[in-house]
Amino acid sequence: MEVWGDLVALLVFKTSVGLNKVPGGFDSHPPPPFFKAMKRVPQPPVNPAARALERHDFWPGFVVVLAGVIVAFYGARHLTNVDTTDGNTAWETQLIKAFSSGGVQYASEQAPPPPPNLEGVANPDEALARWAKEQADRQPPAWKIRVDLGAQAACPT
Amino acid sequence: MLGRKLSRLRPWVQTGFLAVWLAPLGRWLHGIPGCVFHCYSCPLSSFACPIGVMANYAALLPVVGEIPYLLIGLLLLVGATTGSLICGWACPFGFLQNLLGKISPRKITLPSWIGYFRYVVLVGLVLLLPAILGYKGIPFDEQAVSICRLCPAGALEAGLPYSVQALMAGNGWMMSGLKTGILVAFIAGAIFIHRPWCRIFCPLGGLLALFNRFSLFHLRFNPKECIECNLCRSRCSMGVKVDQAVNVTGCIRCLECTTCGAIEPAFALPTRNAGPPKPAA
């Protein structure tokens, strides 16, 4: 067969996908020894009569799909009972995003304010006692968990 | 010959899905859980890891009582539509294991019952342990034992890039010895065992496989086409006894078994009988 010009590319393509069989070409070569060495794994005999009848009805799957759509839609519009650091309530998507960016803050993790700097203070004992009293009177935060929307930890764990 | 075509097509579909999971869209979709096993701490992740989200919610449950509606809805939707087809055709971590498996043709065979260990991981490590430690007031990020700290996908997709980055910046290897060991063991395992993570540990695969029995997409056995060649079972690398049942929890729906012609992919429709054809009398 004689081929000219742009037809060469087409012929190469057709040969490569098996549309054009070339006698004496690549297809006519025997398989490589690697393929000859591959043997099928021996298996026990098949008994189609003993096979389980796997009925697949439409409705169970459809009902679960429908339930999934409704629950997912509800979740996408769901306001959690977790606050954000700017005082709003977090959407579920914001809470999920906080998991990946280390944005979930626990009240128990909040560090107390540092002790006052006593250098140059006229009465350091009094200042320290006042700070200790403030710490003793300090109310725990009203929130247990809140979401920092600006957190950007690359790998929280 | 549909099975052979599907077999050739599958790596390309898996590659195409990488453009979804590793898309350079930034991190703006991290508020939505994905449906494949892919660490959300990976610098190239588009969606949140569903298992990471589940474990985080489990840790928060005793404190604020939140339920992950979005995650549950998406898993129901994907599971009931496709079952574990996602595992065989879309999961990037499964694809990586497929590629690693190409290195050695010799494979260690595993018993099929080992797949039930996935549910131990799901219930124990993803749901119960974070909830118990969360009840004790330990935040998920600080829990010494958690799925994220033991996950090879996290080690490979997040730990490795950040450790290499830290190493190049002169800050030393940042990944813990345990996680590095898990990563090395996983890579070695994936070379000699076909998809070891999927078969033994993957809690997401186990969860999606529960839908296989009634998902709209399913596999159907046609006894008229069966010539008892056992090719279906020989082609299955997941150790499923395909000659007995196909829509089982051990199946990842790679569709390799459809090569024989007697097992065919099908989609349940309301207008036709989706049950298996009756054998000829």
Interface residues (C-beta under 8 A of the other chain):
Chain A: M38 R40 V41 Q43 P44 P45 V46 N47 P48 A49 A50 R51 A52 L53 E54 R55 H56 D57 F58 W59 P60 G61 F62 V64 V65 A67 G68 V69 I70 V71 A72 F73 Y74 G75 A76 H78 T80 N81 V82 W91 E92 T93 Q94 L95 I96 K97 F99 S100 S101 G102 V104 Y106 S108 E109 K144 I145 A154 C155 P156 T157
Chain B: R27 H30 G31 I32 P33 Y40 S41 P43 S45 A48 C49 G52 V53 N56 L60 V63 V64 G65 E66 P68 Y69 L70 L71 I72 G73 L74 L75 L76 L77 V78 G79 A80 T81 P105 G137 P139 F140 D141 S146 C148 R149 G154 A158 G159 Y162 F211 R213 F214 S215 L216 H218 R220 F221 P223 C226 E228 C229 N230 L231 R233 S234 D243 Q244 A245 V246 N247 A266 A268 L269 P270 A274 G275 P276 P279
